[in-house]
Amino acid sequence: MPIITLPDGSTKSFPGPVTGEEIAASIGAGLAKAALAVRVDGCELDLYMPIEQDASIQIITGRDAAGLELIRHDTAHLLAEAVKELYPDTQVTIGPAIENGFYYDFSRKTPFSSDDLAAIETRMKEIVARNEQVRRETWKRDDAVKFFKSIGEHYKAEIIASIPPDQDISLYRQGNFIDLCRGPHAPSTAKVGTAFKLLKVAGAYWRGDHRNEMLQRIYGTAWASEKDLKNYLTMLEEAEKRDHRKLGKELDLFHIEEHTPGMIFWHDKGWTLFRTIENYIRDKIRGLGYIEVKTPTLVDRSLWEASGHWEKFRENMFISDSDEDRTLCVKPMNCPCHIQIFKQGMKSYRDLPLRMAEFGSCHRNESSGSLHGIMRLRGFTQDDAHIFCTEDQITSETIAFCDLLKDVYKAFGFTDIEVKFSDRPEKRAGSDETWDKAESALKEAVNAAGLEWALNPGEGAFYGPKLEFTLKDVLGRGWQCGTLQVDFVLPERLDVEYTGSDGAKHRPVMLHRAVLGSLERFIGILIEEYSGKFPLWLAPVQVVVATITDAANDYAKSVQQALLKTGLRAELDLRNEKINYKVRDHSLHKIPVMFVVGAKEAETKQVSIRRLGSEQQTVIPLDTAIADLLQESDRRC
């Protein structure tokens, strides 16, 4: 007679083994209808699996995070079943749930078309309507390998063959389709619902290895309700309008060529935006006691071996062999180089904390499939810094960094920030004792900073735990930008020392930190956040002085010069075009402010001000207009 404890602490007794379906039905018809799976003593199980002993349970529905992930995984299986029914010669490989949706990789000679996606989606909905039962089966590994080979599913057979022979295999059958999966799944296809949409086809190498066959990956999104799906698709439409690649071209900010994949050609306006952001960060950290350095781009392999990066990061490094029989690496990060600067001359406890910053040019050999505009590059600039400090200073430096980060994000318009604590990864350097100390110190520091955080298990750097700061944009998307890592390992590996107050040698702690991360990626985020309509202080061109008549040309030139002398970024439009045409043109280029001048304004030394997105015009003296713009452009301070 199992006693079942519900999430609210109440209990239910049953005369014999009971399933999640039966428990849900005993609570209410609504819950039974919404139930997808059951969590038993923390373990997720299929609804029809018997519970034979006392247990604490939770019924999983689409309102739960676990339920939404289950829906997305189930929908991937719907996709695979539909593809096999429509295109029997296609081989299925893997199909997981991912953020906001799912994908499935297929091996097929003929590329999927947009018409194919429409047909597949229609068939998926038919499978939902069939209300096919979904059941788990346990097979011997070798029997499963033989079965999938017999039906021509060689990729699936290869996956199963890689599993140890003494392990049983979990398969799920729905209709005539059977797939390898550990589950759980909804008890029937009808439970999955139809709040899904196939989005696109992309290429993906088998098992992520470029030496293997290129597969076809179909991406889709799935939600618990049609309303949620509609909201997400609306967000995608808005995101497409804001795509930084499209706006970057329209606003003449940058371009990327096939000759230099993963690298950027910054145009004048884009580089102005880049330098504005860089100088803003530079001014902020200078006031907080940071020094700024510049380190070499090519660094001998021996330093990366000593630091441990060669072992952990070799595949992502660009290598250059010199005629001196040396292997030089294009640096993928700055930390070992900053240590080399710290080691020049003996440091004492009085020198700590030493905050060393660099806008470091880094290069990483990212796969071509992962490159995405300026969001994911092979060449990028980090607003990187390393703080050398004592153990007693970790908390105060963490608090100061968190304050800096929140202040900077607020200046760019981001106030919704999530914090994750990433602890020790499986492959790491340093002893467990060292990691215990580093994780304890960082937890104490982030708690002292008053920040709420969630655990991100196993995602720390190989040398230390880290905080990851994710900001939310106007569309609700999360972007992980800032990081802070506590490192006891690299100072030990690279023999870094300072003289303590006791006259003895000690190892400093090294705090790795970045606020924006990659400046290029952050600019991409900003372009999409503002849809190219940057606030005045960020806009590459802040003011355009446009003439109504040629008679005002000389005055317009003097207005531009007055603006430039104050540091405001101003352009001049003396074209022989009607003013309405000029207004439309500069609005398309998202210039925040226009100073319109004609004969009357020239005579009275005034300007007619027109703001982007507004039909109103205000006529005020030139000196007043410039003073107002200067005050507005300095609001970030």
C-alpha positions as CSV (number, residue, x, y, z in Angstrom):
1,M,0.0,0.0,0.0
2,P,2.2,2.9,-1.3
3,I,1.7,6.3,0.4
4,I,2.1,9.1,-2.1
5,T,3.3,12.5,-0.8
6,L,2.1,15.4,-3.0
7,P,4.0,18.7,-3.5
8,D,1.8,20.5,-0.9
9,G,2.7,17.9,1.7
10,S,-0.6,16.1,1.7
11,T,-0.6,12.3,1.2
12,K,-2.7,9.7,-0.6
13,S,-2.8,6.0,0.0
14,F,-3.4,3.4,-2.7
15,P,-4.1,-0.3,-2.2
16,G,-1.4,-1.4,-4.6
17,P,1.1,-0.2,-7.3
18,V,-0.2,3.1,-8.8
19,T,0.7,5.1,-11.9
20,G,1.1,8.8,-12.3
21,E,-2.0,8.7,-14.5
22,E,-4.0,7.3,-11.7
23,I,-2.6,9.7,-9.1
24,A,-3.5,12.7,-11.4
25,A,-7.0,11.4,-12.0
26,S,-7.5,11.0,-8.2
27,I,-6.7,14.6,-7.8
28,G,-8.8,16.0,-10.6
29,A,-9.9,15.6,-14.2
30,G,-8.1,18.8,-15.2
31,L,-4.8,17.6,-13.9
32,A,-5.3,14.2,-15.5
33,K,-5.9,15.9,-18.9
34,A,-2.8,18.1,-18.5
35,A,-0.5,15.5,-17.1
36,L,2.6,14.6,-19.3
37,A,4.9,12.7,-16.9
38,V,5.6,12.3,-13.2
39,R,8.5,13.1,-11.1
40,V,9.0,10.3,-8.4
41,D,11.6,11.1,-5.7
42,G,13.3,13.5,-8.1
43,C,13.3,11.1,-11.0
44,E,11.2,11.8,-14.1
45,L,9.1,8.7,-15.3
46,D,6.5,8.0,-17.8
47,L,2.9,8.4,-16.5
48,Y,2.1,4.7,-17.0
49,M,5.0,3.4,-15.0
50,P,4.0,1.7,-11.7
51,I,5.0,3.2,-8.4
52,E,5.2,0.4,-5.9
53,Q,6.7,2.0,-2.8
54,D,6.1,5.2,-0.7
55,A,7.3,8.2,-2.7
56,S,7.1,11.9,-3.1
57,I,5.7,12.8,-6.5
58,Q,4.9,15.8,-8.7
59,I,2.7,15.6,-11.8
60,I,4.5,17.3,-14.7
61,T,2.4,19.4,-17.0
62,G,3.1,21.9,-19.9
63,R,3.2,24.7,-17.3
64,D,6.4,23.3,-15.8
65,A,9.8,23.8,-17.3
66,A,10.3,20.0,-17.4
67,G,7.0,19.6,-19.1
68,L,7.8,22.2,-21.8
69,E,11.1,20.4,-22.5
70,L,9.2,17.1,-22.7
71,I,6.8,18.6,-25.2
72,R,9.7,19.8,-27.3
73,H,11.4,16.4,-27.2
74,D,8.2,14.7,-28.1
75,T,7.7,17.1,-31.0
76,A,11.2,16.1,-32.3
77,H,9.9,12.5,-32.4
78,L,6.8,13.6,-34.2
79,L,9.1,15.3,-36.8
80,A,11.1,12.1,-37.3
81,E,8.0,9.9,-37.6
82,A,6.5,12.3,-40.2
83,V,9.7,12.4,-42.2
84,K,10.0,8.6,-42.2
85,E,6.4,8.3,-43.4
86,L,6.8,10.9,-46.2
87,Y,10.4,10.1,-47.2
88,P,11.1,6.4,-46.2
89,D,14.6,6.4,-47.6
90,T,15.7,9.1,-45.1
91,Q,17.8,8.0,-42.2
92,V,17.2,9.5,-38.7
93,T,20.1,10.4,-36.4
94,I,19.5,12.5,-33.3
95,G,16.8,15.0,-32.3
96,P,17.0,16.7,-28.9
97,A,15.0,19.5,-27.3
98,I,16.8,22.8,-27.3
99,E,16.1,26.3,-26.0
100,N,12.7,27.4,-27.4
101,G,12.3,24.3,-29.5
102,F,13.9,21.2,-31.0
103,Y,15.8,19.9,-34.0
104,Y,16.3,16.6,-35.8
105,D,19.2,15.6,-38.0
106,F,18.5,13.5,-41.1
107,S,20.6,11.9,-43.8
108,R,19.0,12.4,-47.2
109,K,20.4,12.8,-50.7
110,T,17.7,15.3,-51.7
111,P,17.7,18.7,-49.9
112,F,14.5,19.5,-47.9
113,S,12.6,22.4,-49.5
114,S,10.1,24.9,-47.9
115,D,7.3,22.8,-49.5
116,D,8.7,19.7,-47.8
117,L,8.6,21.5,-44.4
118,A,5.0,22.5,-45.0
119,A,4.1,18.9,-45.8
120,I,6.1,17.5,-42.9
121,E,4.3,19.9,-40.5
122,T,0.9,18.9,-41.8
123,R,1.8,15.2,-41.3
124,M,3.0,15.9,-37.8
125,K,-0.4,17.3,-36.9
126,E,-2.0,14.2,-38.5
127,I,0.0,12.0,-36.2
128,V,-1.1,14.1,-33.2
129,A,-4.7,13.6,-34.3
130,R,-4.2,9.8,-34.5
131,N,-3.5,9.8,-30.8
132,E,-0.9,7.1,-31.1
133,Q,0.1,5.4,-27.9
134,V,3.8,6.1,-26.9
135,R,5.4,3.3,-24.9
136,R,8.9,2.5,-23.6
137,E,10.6,-0.8,-24.5
138,T,13.8,-2.2,-23.1
139,W,16.1,-4.1,-25.5
140,K,19.5,-5.7,-25.3
141,R,22.1,-3.6,-27.0
142,D,23.2,-6.0,-29.6
143,D,19.6,-6.8,-30.5
144,A,18.9,-3.1,-31.0
145,V,21.9,-2.7,-33.2
146,K,20.8,-5.6,-35.4
147,F,17.3,-4.2,-35.6
148,F,18.2,-0.7,-36.7
149,K,20.7,-2.1,-39.3
150,S,17.9,-4.3,-40.6
151,I,15.7,-1.3,-41.3
152,G,18.5,0.7,-42.9
153,E,19.0,3.1,-39.9
154,H,22.8,2.8,-39.9
155,Y,23.4,6.1,-38.0
156,K,21.1,5.0,-35.2
157,A,22.8,1.6,-35.1
158,E,26.2,3.3,-34.8
159,I,25.0,5.3,-31.8
160,I,23.7,2.2,-30.1
161,A,26.9,0.2,-30.8
162,S,28.9,2.9,-28.9
163,I,27.0,2.0,-25.7
164,P,28.6,-0.6,-23.4
165,P,27.3,-4.1,-24.3
166,D,26.1,-4.8,-20.8
167,Q,23.7,-1.9,-20.8
168,D,20.1,-2.4,-21.8
169,I,18.7,0.0,-24.4
170,S,15.6,2.2,-23.9
171,L,13.5,2.6,-27.1
172,Y,10.2,4.4,-27.5
173,R,7.6,3.2,-30.0
174,Q,4.8,5.4,-31.4
175,G,2.7,4.0,-34.2
176,N,5.2,2.3,-36.7
177,F,8.0,4.6,-35.6
178,I,10.6,3.5,-33.0
179,D,13.5,5.6,-31.7
180,L,16.4,5.4,-29.2
181,C,15.6,7.6,-26.2
182,R,15.9,7.5,-22.4
183,G,12.6,9.4,-22.0
184,P,10.2,10.1,-20.5
185,H,7.6,10.9,-23.1
186,A,3.9,11.9,-23.0
187,P,1.7,8.7,-23.0
188,S,0.3,9.6,-26.5
189,T,0.9,11.8,-29.4
190,A,-2.3,13.7,-28.7
191,K,-0.9,14.9,-25.4
192,V,1.8,16.8,-27.3
193,G,-0.6,19.2,-28.9
194,T,-0.2,21.2,-32.1
195,A,1.5,24.3,-30.8
196,F,4.6,23.8,-32.9
197,K,6.1,25.2,-36.1
198,L,9.0,24.1,-38.3
199,L,11.3,27.0,-38.9
200,K,14.2,26.2,-41.2
201,V,16.7,23.7,-42.6
202,A,20.5,23.9,-41.9
203,G,23.6,21.8,-42.4
204,A,25.2,19.8,-39.5
205,Y,28.1,17.4,-39.6
206,W,27.4,13.9,-38.2
207,R,28.6,13.9,-34.6
208,G,29.8,17.5,-35.1
209,D,32.9,16.4,-37.0
210,H,33.7,18.2,-40.3
211,R,35.3,15.0,-41.6
212,N,31.9,13.3,-41.5
213,E,28.8,13.5,-43.7
214,M,26.9,16.7,-43.8
215,L,23.4,16.0,-42.6
216,Q,20.2,18.1,-42.9
217,R,19.0,19.6,-39.6
218,I,15.4,20.7,-39.4
219,Y,14.7,23.2,-36.6
220,G,11.3,23.8,-35.0
221,T,9.7,25.5,-32.1
222,A,7.1,24.0,-29.7
223,W,5.1,25.4,-26.8
224,A,2.5,24.4,-24.3
225,S,-0.3,26.5,-25.9
226,E,-1.2,28.1,-29.2
227,K,-1.0,31.5,-27.5
228,D,2.6,30.9,-26.5
229,L,3.5,29.8,-30.0
230,K,1.9,32.9,-31.5
231,N,3.8,35.1,-29.1
232,Y,7.1,33.4,-29.9
233,L,6.5,33.6,-33.7
234,T,5.7,37.3,-33.3
235,M,8.9,37.8,-31.4
236,L,10.8,36.0,-34.2
237,E,9.3,38.4,-36.8
238,E,10.4,41.3,-34.7
239,A,13.8,39.9,-34.3
240,E,14.1,39.4,-38.1
241,K,13.4,43.1,-38.6
242,R,16.0,43.9,-36.0
243,D,18.6,41.5,-37.4
244,H,22.0,43.1,-36.8
245,R,23.3,41.8,-40.1
246,K,20.6,43.5,-42.1
247,L,20.7,46.7,-40.1
248,G,24.5,46.7,-40.2
249,K,24.4,46.8,-44.0
250,E,21.5,49.4,-44.2
251,L,23.2,51.7,-41.7
252,D,26.7,51.3,-43.3
253,L,28.3,50.0,-40.1
254,F,30.2,46.9,-41.2
255,H,30.4,44.0,-43.6
256,I,31.8,40.5,-43.6
257,E,33.4,38.8,-46.7
258,E,34.0,35.2,-47.8
259,H,37.7,36.2,-48.0
260,T,37.8,36.6,-44.2
261,P,35.2,34.4,-42.6
262,G,34.5,35.3,-39.0
263,M,36.3,38.7,-39.3
264,I,34.8,42.1,-39.6
265,F,35.4,45.1,-42.0
266,W,34.3,48.0,-39.8
267,H,33.1,51.0,-41.8
268,D,33.5,54.6,-40.5
269,K,30.1,54.7,-38.7
270,G,30.5,51.3,-37.2
271,W,34.0,52.0,-36.0
272,T,32.8,55.2,-34.5
273,L,30.2,53.2,-32.6
274,F,32.9,50.7,-31.6
275,R,35.3,53.4,-30.3
276,T,32.5,55.2,-28.5
277,I,31.7,52.1,-26.5
278,E,35.4,51.3,-25.9
279,N,36.2,54.8,-24.7
280,Y,33.2,54.7,-22.4
281,I,34.4,51.5,-20.7
282,R,38.0,52.9,-20.7
283,D,36.8,56.0,-18.8
284,K,34.7,54.0,-16.4
285,I,37.5,51.6,-15.4
286,R,40.2,54.3,-15.3
287,G,38.2,56.0,-12.5
288,L,38.2,52.7,-10.6
289,G,41.9,52.3,-10.5
290,Y,42.5,50.0,-13.5
291,I,45.7,50.2,-15.5
292,E,45.5,49.5,-19.3
293,V,48.0,47.4,-21.1
294,K,48.6,45.9,-24.6
295,T,50.0,42.5,-25.1
296,P,51.3,40.6,-28.2
297,T,49.0,38.8,-30.6
298,L,51.4,36.0,-31.3
299,V,52.7,34.1,-28.3
300,D,55.0,31.1,-28.2
301,R,53.4,27.7,-27.6
302,S,55.4,27.1,-24.5
303,L,53.5,29.8,-22.5
304,W,50.1,28.1,-23.5
305,E,51.5,24.7,-22.4
306,A,52.6,26.1,-19.1
307,S,49.2,27.8,-18.4
308,G,47.3,24.7,-19.5
309,H,45.5,26.3,-22.4
310,W,47.3,24.2,-24.9
311,E,45.8,21.0,-23.5
312,K,42.3,22.4,-23.0
313,F,42.0,24.9,-25.9
314,R,44.4,23.7,-28.6
315,E,41.6,22.9,-31.2
316,N,40.4,26.5,-31.1
317,M,43.9,28.1,-31.6
318,F,45.3,29.4,-34.8
319,I,48.9,28.2,-35.1
320,S,51.8,29.8,-37.0
321,D,55.2,28.0,-37.5
322,S,58.1,30.4,-37.8
323,D,61.4,29.9,-39.6
324,E,63.1,29.8,-36.1
325,D,61.6,26.4,-35.5
326,R,59.0,27.8,-33.1
327,T,55.3,27.3,-32.9
328,L,53.5,30.6,-32.3
329,C,49.9,30.8,-31.4
330,V,47.5,33.7,-32.2
331,K,46.2,34.4,-28.7
332,P,42.6,33.3,-28.0
333,M,42.6,35.1,-24.6
334,N,44.7,37.5,-22.6
335,C,45.2,36.0,-19.2
336,P,48.7,34.4,-19.6
337,C,50.0,37.6,-21.1
338,H,48.8,39.7,-18.2
339,I,50.6,37.4,-15.8
340,Q,53.8,38.0,-17.8
341,I,53.4,41.8,-17.2
342,F,52.6,41.2,-13.5
343,K,55.8,39.2,-13.1
344,Q,58.0,42.1,-14.3
345,G,59.5,43.4,-11.1
346,M,58.7,42.1,-7.6
347,K,55.3,43.0,-6.3
348,S,54.3,43.5,-2.7
349,Y,51.0,43.3,-0.8
350,R,50.9,47.1,-1.1
351,D,50.5,46.8,-4.9
352,L,47.4,44.7,-4.5
353,P,44.8,44.7,-5.7
354,L,46.4,45.3,-9.1
355,R,43.6,45.7,-11.8
356,M,45.0,45.2,-15.3
357,A,42.8,45.8,-18.3
358,E,43.2,45.3,-22.0
359,F,40.9,45.7,-25.0
360,G,42.6,42.6,-26.3
361,S,42.4,41.4,-29.9
362,C,41.7,37.6,-29.7
363,H,41.2,34.9,-32.3
364,R,39.5,31.6,-32.0
365,N,39.1,28.9,-34.6
366,E,35.4,28.6,-34.4
367,S,33.7,26.1,-36.8
368,S,32.2,27.7,-39.9
369,G,28.7,26.5,-38.9
370,S,28.8,28.4,-35.6
371,L,29.7,31.8,-37.1
372,H,26.8,34.3,-37.0
373,G,27.2,37.8,-38.2
374,I,29.2,39.7,-35.5
375,M,27.6,37.7,-32.7
376,R,30.0,34.8,-33.2
377,L,33.4,35.5,-34.8
378,R,36.9,34.2,-35.2
379,G,38.4,37.6,-34.5
380,F,37.1,39.8,-31.7
381,T,38.0,42.3,-29.0
382,Q,37.4,41.6,-25.3
383,D,37.0,44.2,-22.6
384,D,39.2,42.0,-20.6
385,A,40.8,42.6,-17.2
386,H,42.6,40.6,-14.5
387,I,42.6,41.6,-10.9
388,F,45.6,40.3,-8.9
389,C,44.6,40.3,-5.2
390,T,44.9,38.6,-1.9
391,E,42.3,36.1,-0.7
392,D,41.0,38.7,1.7
393,Q,40.3,41.0,-1.2
394,I,38.1,38.6,-3.3
395,T,34.8,39.8,-1.7
396,S,35.5,43.5,-2.0
397,E,36.7,43.2,-5.6
398,T,33.7,41.1,-6.5
399,I,31.3,43.6,-5.1
400,A,33.1,46.5,-6.9
401,F,32.9,44.5,-10.2
402,C,29.3,43.7,-9.8
403,D,28.5,47.4,-9.1
404,L,30.5,48.3,-12.2
405,L,28.7,45.8,-14.4
406,K,25.2,46.9,-13.2
407,D,26.2,50.5,-13.8
408,V,27.4,49.8,-17.3
409,Y,24.5,47.7,-18.3
410,K,22.1,50.3,-17.1
411,A,23.8,53.0,-19.2
412,F,23.1,50.8,-22.3
413,G,19.5,50.3,-21.3
414,F,19.7,46.8,-19.7
415,T,18.4,46.4,-16.1
416,D,17.2,42.8,-16.2
417,I,20.2,40.7,-15.3
418,E,20.4,37.0,-14.4
419,V,23.4,35.5,-12.6
420,K,24.6,31.9,-12.9
421,F,27.3,30.3,-10.7
422,S,29.3,27.8,-12.8
423,D,31.2,25.3,-10.7
424,R,34.0,22.8,-11.4
425,P,33.9,21.0,-14.8
426,E,34.8,17.4,-15.3
427,K,38.1,18.3,-17.0
428,R,40.0,20.8,-14.9
429,A,43.3,21.8,-13.5
430,G,44.0,22.1,-9.8
431,S,43.2,19.9,-6.8
432,D,39.8,19.4,-5.3
433,E,41.0,21.3,-2.2
434,T,41.9,24.3,-4.5
435,W,38.5,24.1,-6.1
436,D,36.7,23.9,-2.8
437,K,38.5,27.1,-1.7
438,A,37.8,28.9,-5.0
439,E,34.1,28.0,-5.1
440,S,33.6,28.9,-1.4
441,A,35.3,32.2,-1.9
442,L,33.2,33.1,-5.0
443,K,29.9,32.1,-3.4
444,E,30.7,34.2,-0.3
445,A,31.6,37.1,-2.6
446,V,28.5,37.0,-4.8
447,N,26.2,36.6,-1.8
448,A,28.0,39.7,-0.2
449,A,27.3,41.5,-3.4
450,G,23.6,40.9,-2.8
451,L,22.9,39.1,-6.1
452,E,20.6,36.2,-6.6
453,W,22.1,33.4,-8.6
454,A,21.3,29.9,-10.0
455,L,23.7,27.0,-10.2
456,N,25.1,26.1,-13.6
457,P,26.7,22.8,-12.7
458,G,30.0,21.8,-14.4
459,E,30.4,24.9,-16.6
460,G,33.3,26.6,-14.8
461,A,36.5,27.4,-16.6
462,F,39.2,24.7,-16.3
463,Y,41.1,26.9,-13.8
464,G,38.3,28.1,-11.6
465,P,34.6,28.7,-10.9
466,K,32.8,31.6,-12.6
467,L,29.8,33.9,-12.5
468,E,28.0,34.4,-15.7
469,F,25.9,37.5,-16.2
470,T,23.0,37.3,-18.7
471,L,21.1,40.4,-19.7
472,K,17.6,40.4,-21.2
473,D,16.9,42.5,-24.2
474,V,13.7,44.2,-25.3
475,L,12.4,41.0,-26.9
476,G,13.0,39.0,-23.7
477,R,16.0,37.1,-25.2
478,G,19.0,36.4,-22.9
479,W,22.6,37.3,-23.8
480,Q,25.4,36.0,-21.7
481,C,28.0,38.8,-21.6
482,G,29.8,39.5,-18.4
483,T,31.9,37.0,-16.5
484,L,33.9,36.8,-13.2
485,Q,36.2,33.9,-12.5
486,V,38.2,33.1,-9.3
487,D,41.5,31.5,-10.2
488,F,44.0,29.9,-7.8
489,V,45.4,27.7,-10.5
490,L,47.2,29.9,-13.1
491,P,49.2,31.9,-10.6
492,E,50.5,28.5,-9.3
493,R,51.2,27.1,-12.8
494,L,52.9,30.2,-14.0
495,D,54.8,30.8,-10.7
496,V,53.3,34.2,-9.8
497,E,54.3,35.7,-6.4
498,Y,54.1,38.8,-4.3
499,T,55.8,39.7,-1.0
500,G,53.4,39.7,1.9
501,S,53.4,41.9,5.0
502,D,55.3,39.1,6.8
503,G,58.1,39.3,4.3
504,A,57.4,35.9,2.8
505,K,56.4,35.0,-0.7
506,H,52.7,34.4,-1.5
507,R,50.6,33.5,-4.5
508,P,48.1,36.2,-5.5
509,V,44.5,35.2,-6.5
510,M,43.7,36.1,-10.1
511,L,40.2,37.3,-10.9
512,H,39.4,37.1,-14.6
513,R,36.6,39.5,-15.5
514,A,34.8,41.0,-18.5
515,V,31.8,43.4,-18.5
516,L,30.7,43.3,-22.2
517,G,32.7,40.3,-23.2
518,S,33.2,40.5,-27.0
519,L,32.7,44.2,-28.0
520,E,31.7,43.0,-31.5
521,R,29.0,40.7,-30.1
522,F,27.8,43.4,-27.7
523,I,27.4,45.8,-30.6
524,G,25.3,43.2,-32.4
525,I,23.1,43.0,-29.3
526,L,22.8,46.8,-29.1
527,I,21.9,47.0,-32.8
528,E,19.0,44.6,-32.3
529,E,18.0,46.1,-28.9
530,Y,17.5,49.5,-30.4
531,S,16.6,48.4,-33.9
532,G,19.4,50.7,-35.1
533,K,17.8,53.7,-33.4
534,F,20.7,54.4,-31.0
535,P,20.3,56.8,-28.1
536,L,22.1,60.1,-28.8
537,W,25.3,59.3,-26.9
538,L,25.8,56.1,-28.9
539,A,24.7,57.2,-32.3
540,P,27.6,57.2,-34.8
541,V,26.1,60.4,-36.3
542,Q,24.3,62.4,-33.7
543,V,23.2,65.4,-35.7
544,V,22.7,66.2,-39.4
545,V,22.6,69.8,-40.4
546,A,20.3,70.0,-43.5
547,T,19.6,73.1,-45.6
548,I,16.3,74.2,-47.0
549,T,17.9,76.5,-49.5
550,D,21.4,77.1,-50.9
551,A,21.3,80.6,-49.4
552,A,21.7,78.9,-46.0
553,N,24.8,76.8,-47.0
554,D,27.4,79.0,-45.3
555,Y,25.4,79.2,-42.1
556,A,24.9,75.4,-42.1
557,K,28.6,74.9,-42.4
558,S,29.2,77.2,-39.4
559,V,26.6,75.2,-37.4
560,Q,28.3,71.9,-38.2
561,Q,31.7,73.4,-37.1
562,A,30.2,74.6,-33.9
563,L,28.8,71.1,-33.2
564,L,32.2,69.4,-34.1
565,K,34.1,71.7,-31.8
566,T,32.1,70.5,-28.8
567,G,32.7,66.9,-29.6
568,L,29.3,66.1,-31.0
569,R,29.3,64.0,-34.1
570,A,27.7,66.0,-36.9
571,E,27.3,65.7,-40.7
572,L,26.3,68.2,-43.3
573,D,23.6,67.8,-46.0
574,L,23.8,70.5,-48.6
575,R,22.2,68.5,-51.4
576,N,20.0,70.2,-53.9
577,E,16.9,68.2,-52.7
578,K,13.7,69.1,-51.0
579,I,13.8,69.2,-47.3
580,N,11.1,66.5,-47.0
581,Y,13.3,64.1,-49.1
582,K,16.3,64.8,-46.7
583,V,14.1,64.2,-43.7
584,R,13.0,60.8,-45.0
585,D,16.5,59.8,-46.1
586,H,18.1,60.6,-42.7
587,S,15.2,59.0,-40.9
588,L,15.9,55.8,-42.8
589,H,19.5,56.0,-41.6
590,K,18.2,56.5,-38.1
591,I,20.0,59.8,-37.3
592,P,18.6,60.9,-33.9
593,V,18.6,64.7,-34.5
594,M,18.3,67.0,-37.5
595,F,19.1,70.7,-37.5
596,V,17.1,72.2,-40.4
597,V,18.3,75.6,-41.4
598,G,17.0,78.1,-44.0
599,A,17.3,81.8,-44.7
600,K,15.3,82.7,-41.6
601,E,17.4,80.5,-39.3
602,A,20.6,81.9,-40.8
603,E,19.4,85.5,-40.1
604,T,18.4,84.8,-36.5
605,K,21.2,82.3,-35.6
606,Q,18.7,79.7,-34.8
607,V,18.0,76.1,-35.8
608,S,14.8,74.1,-36.4
609,I,15.2,70.8,-34.5
610,R,13.6,67.6,-35.7
611,R,13.8,64.4,-33.7
612,L,13.8,60.9,-35.3
613,G,10.3,59.5,-35.2
614,S,8.6,62.9,-34.5
615,E,6.7,65.2,-36.8
616,Q,7.2,68.2,-34.5
617,Q,9.9,70.9,-35.0
618,T,11.2,73.3,-32.4
619,V,13.0,76.5,-33.3
620,I,15.6,77.6,-30.7
621,P,18.9,79.5,-30.6
622,L,21.9,77.5,-31.8
623,D,23.8,77.9,-28.5
624,T,20.8,76.6,-26.6
625,A,20.4,73.7,-29.0
626,I,24.0,72.6,-28.7
627,A,24.0,72.9,-24.9
628,D,20.9,70.7,-24.7
629,L,22.5,68.1,-26.9
630,L,25.7,68.1,-24.9
631,Q,23.8,67.5,-21.7
632,E,21.7,64.7,-23.3
633,S,24.7,63.0,-24.7
634,D,26.4,63.0,-21.3
635,R,23.5,61.3,-19.4
636,R,25.5,58.1,-19.3
637,C,27.9,59.6,-16.8
